[in-house]
Amino acid sequence: QVHVAESGGGLVQPGGSLRLSCSVSGSSFSFYATNWYRQVPGKEREWVAGIVDGGSGNYADSVKGRFTISRASVENTWYLHMNSPKPEDTAVYYCRVSDTTGVTSWGQGTQVTVSS
């Protein structure tokens, strides 16, 4: 069974930096696409960034130029680098991965709070 785990969340000051990690285990298939989403209470989950193997990252307008999605050198691990975060970036961040059979899996999320 596929297990997706996000980590790296916490409290960060506006203008600081934070790196979120998404690690996947429990599957014999390759993962070719990873997307990050975020959600605040009372609002719908929104897409933040995504990357496909061999491609470059795509970003929501709200984070473009500040966040970077990348694949780690460690197998089945991806990052979301958050630079110059703003208070409005405060949310629970989720990772969604897609394997080569078309199956998608979600993690449980990691809380990011941007505050001074």
N, C-alpha and C positions, 0 to 999 in steps of 0.2 A: 504494500500500500504506500502510495506516495505521501511523503511528509514534507511540508513546506514550513520553514521557520524563519521569521524575521527577527532581527536583533539590531541593537545599536541606538534605539530610541532613548529619549531622556529629555532633560531640560537644557536648553541652549539659549544664549543671549542673542538678541537681534544683531545681525551683522557677523555672527560667529560662523561656525561650521560644524557639520555633523555628518557621519557616514552611516547609512543603514545597510544592513546585509540581508540577503535572502539566500538561504541554503536549502537544497532539495536532496532528499534521500528516498530510498525505497522503491526505485523504479529501474528497470533494465533498459528503458527507452531513452533516447536522447531528447533533451529539451532544446527547442529552437527559438522560443520567444518568451520574453519576460516583460511584464508590465507592473508598474507601481500605481496604486490607487491610494486615495485618502478619504477619510470620512470624519465629519464632526457631528455631534449629537443633533438630531433634528433635520439633518440634511442628507441628500443622497450621496452615495459614494461617487467620487469623481476620479477620472483618470488623470494621472500626473505625468508619467513618462513610460516609454516602451522601447524595446530593442529586439531585433531579430538577428540571429547568428549571421555574421558576415556583413551586417548593415550598421548604420549609425543610429544614434538615439533620436527619438522623436519626443517632443515635449508639449505640454499644455502651455498656452500663452502666459499663464500666471507664474510659471516657474522658468520659462525659457531664459537662458543666459545666467541663471543662478544654480540650477540643479543639473547634475550629469549622471546618466545611467551608464554602467559599464559591466563587463563580465570579468570576474576575477580569474587569476591564473589557477585557482583551486577549482576542481571540477564541480559543476552544478552550483556555483555560487555567483551571485550578482550583487552589485552595489548601487545605491543611490546616494551620490554625494550632494549634500545640501550646503551651498555656500550663500552667505548673506541672507539667512532665513529671516522672515518677517513674522510678526505675531499672527498674521492671518494664515500662516503655514501650519499653525497648531492643529493637530488632527491625529487620528490613528492611521498609520500607514500600513497598507497591505501589499503583499506581493502575490502576483498571479503568474503561474508558469504554464506553458503549453508544450506538450511533447509531440513527437513526430507522428503519433497516431491520432492527434487531434484532441486528446484529453487535456482538460485544464484543471489546475488545482490551486487552491488558495491557502494562504497562511492565516494565522490567528491575529496578526497585526501587532504593531509596536507603537506605543504612544510617543509622540513628539510634541513638546511644549516649548514654544518660543516666547520668552519673557525675560525682562530685566529684573 
